[in-house]
Amino acid sequence: MDSATHLLLVKHYVTLFGAALRQYGYEVAPPFEAMDCSRDKYHQLLFAECKEQIVSIISNDTYEQMVMKKDTDYENHVLSFHLQTTDITPAFPYIAPFSAMVPDACRIVRSFIKGSADFLSHGGHSNSFNVVKRYLDKILIDVLNEALLNTIHSGSVGVSQAMQIAANIAFLEMARDFFIRHAAQLCGAPIRSVERPQASLTAKVVLKTSRDAAYIALLSLLNNKLDEFMALTENINWITEEIPENGNEYINEVLIYLETLMSTAQHILPSDALYRVGSGALEHISDSIVSAFLSDSVKRFNVNIVTGFNSDLRILESFADEKFHATGLSEIYKDGSFRECLLEARQLINLLLSNQPENFMNPVIRERNYSALDYKKVATICDKFKDSPDGLFGSLSNRSNKQNARKKSMDVLKKRLKDFN
């Protein structure tokens, strides 16, 4: 037999036949034992059918948020699988945080659970719930999880698709609680026995592999997109005679993209994913700013361009603070902030603008003010920090004593860094 439906039908007939024979005192254990031997084959056939359906719905998904126009749609796609994030019925049309593949996958898994429970119900299995749960974990991990991973690693998804996949996985994880309770109900197991803390903990790790892969793919795609904007730093005049007003040009492109990104992420991603996206993007920008100073294409730079980058960072820090509070993350991550993700770039700019940069070599001050900076990076960058025509901060004739003191302090820092290396 190559059909799970046919095999289930045969077991149903055997069960009816055995029930009739038992009334007349006949031994019916052998036929039931014979059917039990087909349990793994039945589930393999059921797996194959469900896998084909799951792969199809994932590959054909548009990765666009579902629009529900009436309450019956909401009941069929959301309430049926306990995917609601609030007890309040929304106004219609309602835009769900997930795409169509989520309720479609839930229907397939629910059908699988029913098929598994039906097969085990014929024959009086005393531990049918544990068996169904084991098969449920298998289809979630080996079929649904695997299909999601294949899509994520296919190379055909962009930032918006990866973000939607990450959001979808969060709801599929939420649906597993429904799957467990549904299996218990069909198997006649007490619902309270499946609502223990251990059960909910297991529910959270079943799709962990695909969830983590989705986050990694999303951050990688996001960083690639940010690199396009950060590459505009190559067009900067690093020895400009004027301080760039309102920062450098690239920062406007970066802010527009970040604003769009965070607005979209806020509506579909859970808070932990939203935090990872925001912090990951800002940390990458910070790394890119430091890398720009380290770039081989930058042979020298002056204090004016450092002041320009200082303006860029202030704009980014203001954006980071505003988004951290506006998204509600400040209430969840009370000991963190988005601003911290810009720490390396901020400490570098502070050092380059410091009146006493040589203090970097003081262990106490370094730990307090420059803990995110690397010795070798600082040495390379400081070696490029020059001002024409008379050195770092100009000649005695046209600069204040304070500026010249700063120059001497930087020269001391350079020397000490070379000696240290």
N, C-alpha and C positions, 0 to 999 in steps of 0.2 A: 504493500500500500504506500502511496506517495501523497496522501492527503490526510491532514490532521482531522478534518471534519469526518471523513469516512472511518478513521480509526476510533474516534469518539463515538460514532454511531454504533459500531460493532460492540464496543464495551457496554454501551447502553443496552443493546439487545441481550448480551451475555448476562448482564445484571438482572434484567427482567426474567430471563430463562432460569437463572439460578434461584431467584426468589420463588418462582413457581415450583421448582424441584424441591426446594427446602421444605415447602409445606407438606410434602409427601415423605419426608425423612431421608431424602437422598443427600449424599455428600457432594457439596458444590465447591469445595475449596480449590480443587485442581484447575477448573476453568478461570477462576479469579486470579490464581497465581500465574496462569499463562498470560492473562491480560496485563497483570502488573509488570511482567517482563517487558512489555511494550511501552512502559511509561517514558523512558528516555527517548525512544524513537518518536513517540507522539510529540514530546516537547521539542525535539529537533525539527520536526516538520512544522510545528507551530512557530518556532524561532525563525525558520526560513521564510515563512509567509509574512510574519511581522517585520522582519528585516527588510524585505523587498518594499513593503509599504512605507516604512520609516525612511529608508534611503530616498524613496521617491518624493515624499513630502518635503524633506530637507533640501534636496537638490532643486526642487521646483518652487521653493519659497521665495517670495519677492523681498523679504526682509524689510517690509513696510509695516508700521503699526496698524493693527486691526481697527476698523471703524465699525461700531455697532450702532444700528439705527433705532433699535427698539428693545424693550425689556426681555423679550423672548431670546434675542441674540445674546444678551448679557447672561441670561440663565444658562443657555446651552454652551457657551464658550468660556464662561468665567465661574459662575456659581456651581456648575456641575462638577468641577474639579477643584473647588475651593481655592481659586486663584485670586480672589478678591483681596485687596489690601485695606479695605475699610468695610464696615457694616452698613454704610450709607449707600443706597442705590444712586448711581450717578445720573446726571442729566443726559439726555440723548439729543443728538448723536454723541456717542462716547468713544474716545480714542484710547485704546488699550496700550499699555507699555510694551506688549509683546506682539509678535507677528503671528500669522495663521498657523505656522508649524507647531506652536505650543499646544493649542487645543486639539489639533489633528493628531499629534503624537500621543497626547493623553488618551484619546479615544482608542488608538491602537493598543496601547498598554493596558487600558481597561478591558478591552476585548481579550487580550492575552490572559489576563488574570482570570476572567470568567471561563475561558477555555481550559486553563489549568485546573481551576477549582472543580469544574464539571467532570473532568476526567477522574480526579481523585475522589470525588464524592461517591462514585459508583464502586462499592467494594468495602465501604466502612473504614477508611483510613482514620486512625485516631489522631494522627499528627499532621493532618493535611495542610493546616495553616503554615506550619514550619516549612513544609515542602514547597508550597506555593510561594512563600516569601523568598526561599532560596532561588527559585526559578525567576521570580520578579527581579531580584538583584542582578541575576545573570543577564536578563534582557536589557536592563538599564545600563549595565556596565559594558557588556560585550556587543550590544546592538546599538542602543541609542547613543551611548557615550562614544563608541567607535565611529559611528556615522558623523557625529558632530566634529570629532577630531579630524576625520578625513576632509570635511568641508573647510575647517579652519586652516589646515595645512595644504590645501589645494593651490594656494597662491592666487585664487581668483576673487578674493574678498577685499574690499576696501575698508576705510576707517568706519564709515557708517554701517556697513554690513557686519563688521567685527563687533561693533558696539551693540548692534541689535542681537547678535548671537549671544553675547555675554548677558544681555538682559533676558533673553529667552531661557538660558540655562538657569538663571536665578528662579524663574517661575516653574521650570521643570523640577527643580529641587523642592520647591514649595509643594508641588503636586504629589511628591512621593508620600507625604503624610496621608493624602487622600488614598493613594494606591494601597498602602498598608491597611488602612481601616476598611477599604473595600474588600480586600482579600480576607480579612478577619470576618467580615460580615458574611461573605459567601461560604466560608469554611465553618461558620458557627462558633468561632473563637470569641471570647469576651473582649470587647473593645478596650476595656481598661488595661488589659494585659499588653496591648500594643502601644499604649501611650506613656510608657515609662521613659525617663530621661535617656536611657541607653538607646531606645528605639529612635528617638528624634535625633540623637547624635549620629547614628548610623545613616539616617536620611540625609544628613548634610554632607557626607563624604562620598556618597555613591557616584555623583557626577563631578567630583573634585578635579579629576584629571582634565576633563574638557573645559571646566570653568577656568582653571588656571591657564590652560592653553589659550583660551579665548582672551583672557586678560593680557597674556604675553604678546599675542598676535596684535591685539588692539594697540598696546603701547608701542610695539615695533612700527606699526603702520603710522601711528601718530607721530612718532619721532622722525620717521622718514619725511612726513609732510612738513614738520617744523624745520627740518634741515633745509628745505627749499627756501623758506623765509630767512633762516639764519645765514644762508649762503650769501645774502645781500650784504653782509658785513665785509665781503671781499671788495665791494665797491666803495668802502669808506676811505676817506683821505685821513690816514693815521697821523699825519704831521700837519694837520690843518692849523692855520693861524688864527682861526676864529672858533669859539666854543659853539657846537651845534645847539641851536635853540630848540627847545622841546624834544631833545633827544635825537637819535639817528633815525633815518627814514624807515629802516626795516622794522622798527618797533610797532609802527602802525599796522603793518600786515600781520604781525604776530598777534597783536591784541584783537584784531577782527576775527582771526581764526580761533583764538582761545575763547572768545565770547560765544561764537557759534557752537563750538565744541561743548562747552560747559552747559549752555542752555539746553542742548539736545540730551546730554548725559544726565542732567538733573531730572528729566522727565521719564527716563526709561531705566536707568541703572539703580541698583540698590546702593545704600550709603557707602558700604565698604568699597564697592567698585568705583563709585564716583570719587571717593577719596584717592584711590589708586590712580585714576585717570588724571585728576587735577595735579596731584603731587608729582606724578611721573612726567607730565608735560613741563611743569615749571622747573623740575630738577634737570631735565634735558636742556632747557633753555639756559639754565645756569652753567651747565657743563659746556654748552656751545659758546657762551661768552668767554669763559676761561680759555677754551680751545682757540678762539679767534686771536687772543693775545699770544698764544703759543705757536700759532701757524707760521710755517716757514716763509709764507708770502709776506708776513709783517716783519720787516727788518728793524724798524724803529717806530716809536710812537711818542707823542708828547702829552703834556698835562691837559691840553685842551680836549683831546679825544677821550681821555680818562674822565673828564668832567661830563662829556657827552654821554658816556656809558653810565655814569652816575645818575643822570636824568632818566636814562632808559630803565635802570633798576628801580628808581622811585616810582615810575609809572607801573612797572610790573608788581612791585610790592603793594601798591595801592589796589591794583586789580586782585591780587591774591587775598588781601584782607577782606575786600568787599565780597568776593565769591565765597570765601570760607564761612562768612556769617550768613549771606543770602541763601545759601544752599542748606543751612541748618547743620552743617558739619561741626560748627563750633560747639554745639550742644552735645555732640556725640564724642568728638575727640578733644576733650578739654585740655589735654596736655600737648596738643600738636597744633600746627597751623600750616597753611600753604606758604607763608612767608619763609618758613624754615627751609623750604626746598631751594630757595635762592641764596642760601647761606654762603656757599663757596664764592660765587661771583661778588656778593656784597662784601665779604671780608677782603677779597682781592682789591676791589675798588677803594675800600677804606684804607688799606695799606698803602696803595699808590698815592692817595691824597693826604696821607698822614703827615703831620709836621715832624714826627720822629719815627720814621719807618724802621730805624735800626732796633727799635724796641721789639721787633719781631723775633730777635734772637734771645730775648729774655723769656725763659720758660714759663714764668707765671703769667706774663702779659700775653704771650703766644697762646697759652691754653685758654685764657679768658676772651681774647679778641680775635684770634686767628686760628682756631682749632681745626677748621675745615681745610686749611691750606697745606699743600705739600711743599717740602723744602725745594725739591728739584724744579718744580713748576715756578715757584717764586723766583728762584735764581735765574732761570731762563728769561722770565718776563721782565724782571728788574734790569737785566743786562740790556734790554732793548729800550728801556725808558730813558729817552734823551730829548733834549730840547735844543733847537738851533738858535744862535750859532755857538753859544758858550757853555753848553752842557745842559744838565737836567732842568734847571730853573733860571737860566740866563745869567748875564754878567752882573758884577757888582754895581755897575753904573746905572742899570735900568731895572733892578729888582731890589726889593726890600731886604733888610737883614734877616727877616723871618724866612723869606724864600730861600736865601742862601744857606741858612741854617738847615733848612729842609734838604737842600741838595747835599750838604755835607753828611747829613744823617743817612741819606740814601746811598751815598758812596761808601759809607762805613758798612751798611747792610750788604752791599754787593761784595765787598771784600770778605766779610765774615762768612757769607754764603759760599764763596769760592773756597775759602779755607776749610769750611765744614765738609764740602763735597770732596 
